[in-house]
């Protein structure tokens, strides 16, 4: 799906005014705190991008500013800290669950957030051109944000379609999450080891619609193989127990995604990087290194990496070898995060943190506490990377200056580091460490998984098989990351996205059938289908945005009511 690009403006003063700066910082503080609370309370974190896009546009208009590029830059500052908060919330509470509360200080938490943020910013600065401009990745969240801003600017029928679908999805979310009038899960079946059902989520349906049938079919295929082949089939045949099968599936899924990330580096990153370094003209595009076009920019990125390494190696006491592993694998895992978000709009950032945690545990004797810090750094880096790459996609569609986008992300993320750490500390002191865990006031689902996995990979052979299979699938041109997500994620999420992809298939067939019945000629058919496809994208983006916005609002209201 190609998107038209607006002309580039290229100047910071044209895209971030003083009102935009103030709105961005204030919004960042509020949303970062809300994201930390939401991630801990609900075990999930809705993308704030659509919400911040609308909020930035409306607030800037109050100051007489109507540039959608400026609104986009402002919303980037507002939302950047959210994924930093998510990275901490998805890992650090595991420390409290294991009774290690007295061993972690606010400074260590700050170092984890800072190192992850710096590594995430560096990696996204290096991979933007290859993963956004030179790839076919859809980035459904970033595309939806661009559609929202453009529709709000233009209005008319496009605006009505977008905001109408947004309102319906938002109402649906209120009925489900705030009022409890409709169930969160439909057609749930008690299948041992399998979370079977349809996630009652407009967002997941729209993700499947936007991504398309073929990629989602691989995603769904991985889920069917893992859940009904390995778990149901294997346990029914007496090969292993349900619990053992679940460990095999989680290990296989992590291996597949890790293999896909390594394959991207081997097949795409290293050749592009070598090719870029061999060029004499530093202004010529050079793949992954194409965004770094001056010695000062390269020096800045090198300094940020050095600070992150110093913070991890000395501040957190990792030592040289684990620090090198964390820095190197932050690059691999942020690529994996970018690919996952680009294909599905989902960022399983804590999974990437777990992968590196397990690698470090295998080659070093770091304590359990330090392993949590490893997972935290990578999770923050990957969470920020997913957000940054989606914003780069939005900027690519709107024609924003990518360097300005990166600076806005850096600003918001650095503010987010302080707010996220402060929020985590405040919640732990207010409620106590015993309030975190499954069945507790703060469910902290992801952190609970990290706490379990600190002891090691459930099935090393399955992980190795997944690793090799992920590399092989990618080199064969197949979406290994999608298969890995299907294997690892709960079946109900995959099934819901698959239904959205089926809706896209039906939509395409109905569109073509109506065109044929209307007697539209071949010359006009392509234009008619393109217009209809665009309408479908607008509606799906609205559906995705509606649930995202309401999720953020419900989180804010929940925080206010709990004060």
DRENBA-364192 format. One record per residue (C-alpha): residue in three letters; residue number from 0; x, y, z. Coordinates in steps of 0.001 Angstrom, whole numbers, plus 500000, padded with zeros to 6 digits. Layout:
<rs>
   resn   resi        X        Y        Z
    ALA    NUM        X        Y        Z
...
</rs>
This chain:
<rs>
   resn   resi        X        Y        Z
    UNK      0   500000   500000   500000
    UNK      1   501718   503172   498868
    UNK      2   500962   506515   500408
    UNK      3   501312   509935   498812
    UNK      4   503909   512151   500386
    UNK      5   503589   515815   501075
    UNK      6   506474   518117   500302
    UNK      7   509152   518205   502934
    UNK      8   509459   521316   505037
    UNK      9   512766   520496   506641
    UNK     10   512982   523293   509232
    UNK     11   512475   522818   512949
    UNK     12   510926   526250   513448
    UNK     13   508275   525414   510870
    UNK     14   507238   522260   512699
    UNK     15   507558   522855   516444
    UNK     16   506528   526231   517811
    UNK     17   506663   527415   521418
    UNK     18   502977   526392   521927
    UNK     19   503779   523021   520392
    UNK     20   506773   522602   522688
    UNK     21   504714   523388   525796
    UNK     22   501786   521191   524711
    UNK     23   504181   518374   523901
    UNK     24   505986   518466   527252
    UNK     25   502816   518737   529357
    UNK     26   501144   515985   527338
    UNK     27   504246   513804   527664
    UNK     28   504174   514062   531455
    UNK     29   500476   513152   531642
    UNK     30   500573   510314   529110
    UNK     31   503784   508767   530440
    UNK     32   502301   508534   533931
    UNK     33   499030   507179   532510
    UNK     34   500906   504598   530426
    UNK     35   502865   503310   533421
    UNK     36   499639   502929   535399
    UNK     37   497783   501279   532505
    UNK     38   500572   498806   531763
    UNK     39   500709   497763   535416
    UNK     40   496961   497697   536018
    UNK     41   495738   496087   532806
    UNK     42   498781   494190   531582
    UNK     43   498551   495972   528229
    UNK     44   499358   499345   526727
    UNK     45   497230   500868   523946
    UNK     46   499073   502966   521386
    UNK     47   498562   506634   522323
    UNK     48   499490   507917   518850
    UNK     49   496000   508504   517462
    UNK     50   494869   510159   520674
    UNK     51   497881   512464   520757
    UNK     52   497487   513303   517068
    UNK     53   493943   514567   517583
    UNK     54   494808   516293   520870
    UNK     55   497833   518056   519373
    UNK     56   495885   519247   516343
    UNK     57   493003   520633   518422
    UNK     58   495224   522267   521049
    UNK     59   497437   523898   518431
    UNK     60   494384   525290   516670
    UNK     61   493528   527101   519907
    UNK     62   496791   528990   519343
    UNK     63   495950   529663   515696
    UNK     64   498357   527055   514301
    UNK     65   496994   524634   511684
    UNK     66   500019   522824   510242
    UNK     67   499550   519057   510334
    UNK     68   503342   518636   510320
    UNK     69   503570   520713   513478
    UNK     70   500725   518691   514991
    UNK     71   502589   515511   514119
    UNK     72   505813   516738   515723
    UNK     73   503908   517863   518815
    UNK     74   502153   514518   519214
    UNK     75   505501   512743   518913
    UNK     76   506790   514666   521939
    UNK     77   503542   513858   523772
    UNK     78   503632   510116   523112
    UNK     79   507360   509267   523197
    UNK     80   507516   508663   526943
    UNK     81   504654   506163   526886
    UNK     82   506748   503284   525593
    UNK     83   509576   504105   528001
    UNK     84   507020   503702   530786
    UNK     85   505768   500491   529198
    UNK     86   509292   499072   529042
    UNK     87   509759   499623   532774
    UNK     88   506267   498428   533716
    UNK     89   506661   495227   531689
    UNK     90   509863   494188   533500
    UNK     91   510725   495920   536811
    UNK     92   507693   494709   538877
    UNK     93   509035   491185   538459
    UNK     94   511762   492214   540910
    UNK     95   509130   493045   543514
    UNK     96   507290   489788   542845
    UNK     97   510442   487809   543693
    UNK     98   510923   489718   546936
    UNK     99   513990   491661   545766
    UNK    100   512469   495059   546562
    UNK    101   515218   496178   548929
    UNK    102   517888   495441   546331
    UNK    103   516705   497875   543639
    UNK    104   517176   501628   543970
    UNK    105   515624   504553   542148
    UNK    106   519002   505204   540521
    UNK    107   519171   501701   539089
    UNK    108   515673   502088   537681
    UNK    109   516723   505430   536191
    UNK    110   519831   503866   534620
    UNK    111   517714   501102   533045
    UNK    112   515334   503644   531499
    UNK    113   518153   505925   530356
    UNK    114   520273   503184   528761
    UNK    115   517250   501708   526969
    UNK    116   516135   505105   525718
    UNK    117   519572   506054   524373
    UNK    118   520038   502705   522609
    UNK    119   516537   502886   521141
    UNK    120   517152   506380   519786
    UNK    121   520498   505427   518245
    UNK    122   519180   502293   516589
    UNK    123   516118   503999   515105
    UNK    124   518312   506782   513772
    UNK    125   520324   504155   511903
    UNK    126   517504   501977   510549
    UNK    127   514851   504562   509564
    UNK    128   515682   504783   505881
    UNK    129   515880   501031   505348
    UNK    130   512859   500094   507469
    UNK    131   510531   502908   506386
    UNK    132   511563   504442   503071
    UNK    133   512993   501324   501424
    UNK    134   510647   498654   502763
    UNK    135   507083   497594   502090
    UNK    136   506164   497531   505791
    UNK    137   502727   499028   506360
    UNK    138   503109   500395   509918
    UNK    139   499324   500399   510496
    UNK    140   499567   502663   513579
    UNK    141   501664   505252   511767
    UNK    142   499460   505072   508685
    UNK    143   496341   505491   510828
    UNK    144   497867   508555   512510
    UNK    145   498618   510121   509128
    UNK    146   495106   509357   507891
    UNK    147   493674   510948   511032
    UNK    148   495679   514150   510664
    UNK    149   494947   514448   506956
    UNK    150   491218   513819   507419
    UNK    151   491032   516320   510265
    UNK    152   492779   518891   508090
    UNK    153   490713   518314   504946
    UNK    154   487331   517391   506453
    UNK    155   484551   516493   504017
    UNK    156   483487   512916   503369
    UNK    157   486885   511521   504324
    UNK    158   486715   513224   507698
    UNK    159   483180   511955   508262
    UNK    160   484222   508382   507480
    UNK    161   487229   508538   509762
    UNK    162   485619   510220   512758
    UNK    163   482381   508298   512355
    UNK    164   484188   504963   512552
    UNK    165   486335   506347   515371
    UNK    166   483216   507285   517360
    UNK    167   481649   503848   516886
    UNK    168   484801   502031   517965
    UNK    169   485170   504385   520923
    UNK    170   481586   503761   522019
    UNK    171   482147   500023   521706
    UNK    172   485230   500320   523923
    UNK    173   483344   502310   526554
    UNK    174   480610   499666   526656
    UNK    175   483214   496941   527038
    UNK    176   485851   498454   529335
    UNK    177   484111   501194   531317
    UNK    178   480546   499920   531657
    UNK    179   481038   496165   531308
    UNK    180   477942   495972   529087
    UNK    181   479619   493682   526553
    UNK    182   482177   490933   527244
    UNK    183   485869   491340   526329
    UNK    184   485926   487820   524874
    UNK    185   483472   486089   522538
    UNK    186   483024   482368   521839
    UNK    187   485599   481411   524471
    UNK    188   486092   477651   524688
    UNK    189   487750   475724   527556
    UNK    190   490541   474110   525522
    UNK    191   493430   473093   527832
    UNK    192   496502   475213   527160
    UNK    193   494849   477305   524423
    UNK    194   493309   480756   524912
    UNK    195   490606   480155   522340
    UNK    196   488079   482868   521581
    UNK    197   487524   486099   519694
    UNK    198   489000   489165   521339
    UNK    199   486166   491672   521295
    UNK    200   488478   494391   520011
    UNK    201   487777   496703   517049
    UNK    202   491489   497524   517096
    UNK    203   492568   493943   516405
    UNK    204   490051   493612   513574
    UNK    205   491353   496802   511987
    UNK    206   494958   495602   512333
    UNK    207   494082   492467   510359
    UNK    208   492276   494578   507731
    UNK    209   495176   497002   507325
    UNK    210   497902   494352   507237
    UNK    211   496111   492206   504650
    UNK    212   495291   488551   504199
    UNK    213   498608   486997   503103
    UNK    214   500819   488229   505987
    UNK    215   498070   487528   508536
    UNK    216   497618   484048   507060
    UNK    217   501231   483246   508037
    UNK    218   500576   484759   511460
    UNK    219   497455   482598   511828
    UNK    220   499240   479529   510490
    UNK    221   501888   479822   513197
    UNK    222   499151   480094   515828
    UNK    223   497258   477039   514563
    UNK    224   500448   474959   514416
    UNK    225   501525   475958   517930
    UNK    226   498182   475780   519706
    UNK    227   496420   472909   517957
    UNK    228   499406   471013   516618
    UNK    229   501871   471164   519495
    UNK    230   499705   471858   522541
    UNK    231   496412   470097   521747
    UNK    232   497768   467443   519365
    UNK    233   500941   466684   521294
    UNK    234   499226   466429   524675
    UNK    235   496336   464364   523251
    UNK    236   498851   461923   521755
    UNK    237   500587   461614   525120
    UNK    238   503886   463002   523801
    UNK    239   504048   465652   526527
    UNK    240   501870   467403   529060
    UNK    241   500008   470639   528377
    UNK    242   502430   472540   530623
    UNK    243   505454   471121   528805
    UNK    244   503879   471948   525451
    UNK    245   503299   475539   526523
    UNK    246   506988   475863   527417
    UNK    247   507954   474407   524043
    UNK    248   505650   476821   522235
    UNK    249   506913   479915   524053
    UNK    250   510541   478872   523425
    UNK    251   509846   478114   519774
    UNK    252   508107   481457   519288
    UNK    253   510984   483393   520824
    UNK    254   513459   481447   518696
    UNK    255   511541   482165   515494
    UNK    256   511453   485901   516194
    UNK    257   515093   485974   517228
    UNK    258   516027   484056   514077
    UNK    259   514090   486518   511954
    UNK    260   515935   489425   513586
    UNK    261   519346   487821   513029
    UNK    262   518432   487054   509410
    UNK    263   517513   490699   508807
    UNK    264   520945   491703   510072
    UNK    265   522743   489097   507963
    UNK    266   520766   489616   504776
    UNK    267   519958   493319   504871
    UNK    268   521872   495257   507503
    UNK    269   525452   494088   507048
    UNK    270   525464   494281   503208
    UNK    271   523841   497718   503319
    UNK    272   526251   498912   505986
    UNK    273   529320   497639   504113
    UNK    274   527985   499174   500921
    UNK    275   527396   502480   502695
    UNK    276   530862   502572   504256
    UNK    277   532448   501917   500863
    UNK    278   530893   505024   499311
    UNK    279   533027   508076   498928
    UNK    280   530154   510511   498738
    UNK    281   528828   510881   502282
    UNK    282   525696   512611   501013
    UNK    283   524662   509635   498910
    UNK    284   522002   507420   500445
    UNK    285   523545   504291   501953
    UNK    286   520796   502033   503264
    UNK    287   520926   501609   507018
    UNK    288   523653   504236   507362
    UNK    289   521932   506632   504979
    UNK    290   520543   508898   507690
    UNK    291   523995   509547   509151
    UNK    292   525386   512057   506700
    UNK    293   527966   513962   508701
    UNK    294   530748   513331   511183
    UNK    295   528894   515318   513830
    UNK    296   525809   513095   513536
    UNK    297   527919   509930   513658
    UNK    298   529778   511362   516640
    UNK    299   526527   512136   518473
    UNK    300   525237   508588   518002
    UNK    301   528589   507185   519135
    UNK    302   528481   509339   522275
    UNK    303   524949   508167   523078
    UNK    304   526025   504528   522707
    UNK    305   529058   505184   524928
    UNK    306   526859   506754   527622
    UNK    307   524439   503821   527464
    UNK    308   527324   501351   527726
    UNK    309   528823   503273   530646
    UNK    310   525474   503362   532443
    UNK    311   524956   499616   531928
    UNK    312   528513   498477   532532
    UNK    313   529366   500689   535501
    UNK    314   526098   502152   536799
    UNK    315   524307   498808   536794
    UNK    316   527446   496701   537307
    UNK    317   527071   494461   534237
    UNK    318   530755   494312   533421
    UNK    319   532261   494349   529891
    UNK    320   530943   491164   528228
    UNK    321   527242   491484   529216
    UNK    322   527380   495184   528337
    UNK    323   528706   494436   524840
    UNK    324   526006   491790   524357
    UNK    325   523260   494202   525462
    UNK    326   524491   496952   523133
    UNK    327   524873   494657   520121
    UNK    328   521576   492865   520627
    UNK    329   519749   496128   521194
    UNK    330   520375   496752   517496
    UNK    331   519081   493300   516490
    UNK    332   516004   493491   518709
    UNK    333   515034   497025   517666
    UNK    334   515057   495793   514078
    UNK    335   512803   492944   515183
    UNK    336   510548   495447   516928
    UNK    337   510412   497683   513857
    UNK    338   509533   494726   511659
    UNK    339   506830   493489   514022
    UNK    340   505225   496926   514370
    UNK    341   505571   497501   510638
    UNK    342   503775   494273   509804
    UNK    343   501186   493980   512568
    UNK    344   501035   497144   514663
    UNK    345   501973   494962   517670
    UNK    346   505209   495422   519601
    UNK    347   505949   492389   521833
    UNK    348   508798   494347   523394
    UNK    349   509055   492292   526577
    UNK    350   509656   489184   524435
    UNK    351   512706   490819   522911
    UNK    352   513861   491751   526407
    UNK    353   513443   488118   527478
    UNK    354   515483   486868   524525
    UNK    355   518481   489020   525412
    UNK    356   518035   488231   529114
    UNK    357   518317   484528   528330
    UNK    358   521374   485044   526117
    UNK    359   523152   487061   528814
    UNK    360   522197   484493   531463
    UNK    361   523723   481739   529318
    UNK    362   527111   483446   528911
    UNK    363   527537   485217   532251
    UNK    364   526950   484856   535973
    UNK    365   524906   488014   536467
    UNK    366   522488   487966   539386
    UNK    367   518720   487698   538967
    UNK    368   518447   491412   539708
    UNK    369   520901   492290   536939
    UNK    370   519053   490036   534497
    UNK    371   515895   492032   535154
    UNK    372   517868   495165   534327
    UNK    373   519028   493588   531045
    UNK    374   515435   492795   530115
    UNK    375   514369   496302   531123
    UNK    376   516962   498031   528933
    UNK    377   516062   495996   525851
    UNK    378   512312   496297   526474
    UNK    379   512543   500084   526773
    UNK    380   514701   500255   523629
    UNK    381   512288   498073   521638
    UNK    382   509185   499849   522939
    UNK    383   510644   503208   521964
    UNK    384   511751   501806   518605
    UNK    385   508246   500633   517755
    UNK    386   506848   504060   518565
    UNK    387   509625   505906   516718
    UNK    388   509310   503831   513552
    UNK    389   505527   504298   513437
    UNK    390   506084   508041   513793
    UNK    391   508668   507941   511021
    UNK    392   506031   506299   508813
    UNK    393   503536   509052   509675
    UNK    394   506177   511649   508892
    UNK    395   507050   509940   505615
    UNK    396   503411   510137   504512
    UNK    397   503024   513756   505626
    UNK    398   506426   514897   504395
    UNK    399   507926   515805   507764
    UNK    400   511665   516227   508194
    UNK    401   512942   512907   509660
    UNK    402   515648   514667   511667
    UNK    403   513027   516855   513307
    UNK    404   510992   513732   514066
    UNK    405   514006   512119   515725
    UNK    406   514725   515237   517797
    UNK    407   511083   515316   518944
    UNK    408   511310   511660   519952
    UNK    409   514526   512319   521837
    UNK    410   512932   515234   523694
    UNK    411   509794   513322   524669
    UNK    412   511681   510135   525539
    UNK    413   514130   511935   527835
    UNK    414   511258   513635   529664
    UNK    415   509557   510245   529793
    UNK    416   512552   508669   531532
    UNK    417   512129   510922   534564
    UNK    418   508324   510693   534637
    UNK    419   508222   506914   534137
    UNK    420   510734   506240   536909
    UNK    421   508966   508666   539253
    UNK    422   505594   507046   538578
    UNK    423   506911   503518   539144
    UNK    424   508542   504499   542430
    UNK    425   505446   506375   543602
    UNK    426   503134   503438   542858
    UNK    427   505420   500935   544594
    UNK    428   505712   503102   547692
    UNK    429   501979   503886   547774
    UNK    430   500690   500334   547319
    UNK    431   503635   498201   548438
    UNK    432   505496   495490   546482
    UNK    433   502892   492886   547411
    UNK    434   500329   494715   545221
    UNK    435   502058   493562   542010
    UNK    436   501433   490205   540358
    UNK    437   498742   487975   538920
    UNK    438   495517   488366   540883
    UNK    439   496839   491469   542669
    UNK    440   495865   495149   542372
    UNK    441   498415   495585   539580
    UNK    442   498337   492453   537457
    UNK    443   501682   493232   535737
    UNK    444   501294   490273   533382
    UNK    445   504439   490795   531328
    UNK    446   506627   491357   534391
    UNK    447   505279   488124   535838
    UNK    448   506424   486274   532707
    UNK    449   509858   487886   532976
    UNK    450   510064   486800   536621
    UNK    451   509283   483231   535574
    UNK    452   511781   483246   532697
    UNK    453   514691   484541   534782
    UNK    454   515329   480902   535665
    UNK    455   515996   480026   531999
    UNK    456   514511   478981   528654
    UNK    457   511726   476398   529179
    UNK    458   512886   474346   526172
    UNK    459   516356   475003   524767
    UNK    460   515920   472548   521838
    UNK    461   512688   474292   520791
    UNK    462   514403   477683   521001
    UNK    463   517295   476484   518829
    UNK    464   514903   474935   516289
    UNK    465   512965   478211   516170
    UNK    466   516188   480177   515760
    UNK    467   517288   478116   512759
    UNK    468   513772   478056   511279
    UNK    469   513440   481833   511624
    UNK    470   516668   482430   509725
    UNK    471   515730   479894   507038
    UNK    472   512204   481294   506558
    UNK    473   513483   484839   506174
    UNK    474   516111   483838   503610
    UNK    475   513363   482006   501693
    UNK    476   511430   485263   501524
    UNK    477   508734   484203   503999
    UNK    478   507512   486378   506922
    UNK    479   509299   484584   509761
    UNK    480   508416   487306   512267
    UNK    481   504708   486849   511549
    UNK    482   504975   483089   512068
    UNK    483   506850   483671   515327
    UNK    484   504203   486069   516583
    UNK    485   501511   483523   515804
    UNK    486   503387   480868   517764
    UNK    487   503992   483101   520784
    UNK    488   500941   485355   521159
    UNK    489   497661   484152   522725
    UNK    490   495473   482480   520136
    UNK    491   492524   484846   520658
    UNK    492   494583   487849   519536
    UNK    493   495721   486124   516359
    UNK    494   492225   484807   515608
    UNK    495   490740   488296   515911
    UNK    496   493326   489766   513548
    UNK    497   492664   486906   511122
    UNK    498   488952   487747   511100
    UNK    499   489878   491326   510227
    UNK    500   491967   490037   507319
    UNK    501   488992   487964   506124
    UNK    502   486876   491109   506214
    UNK    503   489463   492671   503891
    UNK    504   489118   489738   501470
    UNK    505   485330   490099   501424
    UNK    506   485642   493872   501062
    UNK    507   487894   493486   498009
    UNK    508   485551   490981   496363
    UNK    509   482465   493097   496983
    UNK    510   484255   496181   495621
    UNK    511   485220   494449   492402
    UNK    512   481770   492835   492005
    UNK    513   480003   496183   492392
    UNK    514   482355   497793   489905
    UNK    515   481643   495073   487363
    UNK    516   477890   495384   487861
    UNK    517   478120   499145   487441
    UNK    518   479776   498629   484081
    UNK    519   482970   500466   484970
    UNK    520   485512   500069   482195
    UNK    521   489022   498722   482593
    UNK    522   490549   502171   482287
    UNK    523   488454   503500   485158
    UNK    524   488459   500321   487235
    UNK    525   491928   500858   488737
    UNK    526   491098   504394   489855
    UNK    527   487752   503244   491279
    UNK    528   489381   500416   493230
    UNK    529   492107   502730   494534
    UNK    530   489477   505179   495794
    UNK    531   487489   502400   497461
    UNK    532   490612   500917   499002
    UNK    533   491501   504318   500420
    UNK    534   488022   504613   501943
    UNK    535   488516   501193   503545
    UNK    536   491871   502256   504980
    UNK    537   490325   505444   506381
    UNK    538   487501   503541   508097
    UNK    539   489879   500884   509475
    UNK    540   492200   503622   510735
    UNK    541   489261   505256   512481
    UNK    542   488266   501980   514118
    UNK    543   491839   501471   515308
    UNK    544   492075   505043   516545
    UNK    545   488732   504975   518359
    UNK    546   489709   502146   520676
    UNK    547   493187   503606   521169
    UNK    548   491822   507018   522182
    UNK    549   489228   505587   524545
    UNK    550   491847   503310   526113
    UNK    551   493999   506322   526963
    UNK    552   491013   508310   528286
    UNK    553   489850   505414   530482
    UNK    554   493387   505145   531880
    UNK    555   493461   508856   532711
    UNK    556   490028   508692   534372
    UNK    557   491071   505613   536347
    UNK    558   494144   507404   537657
    UNK    559   492115   510460   538700
    UNK    560   489547   508311   540485
    UNK    561   492244   506424   542369
    UNK    562   493860   509573   543777
</rs>
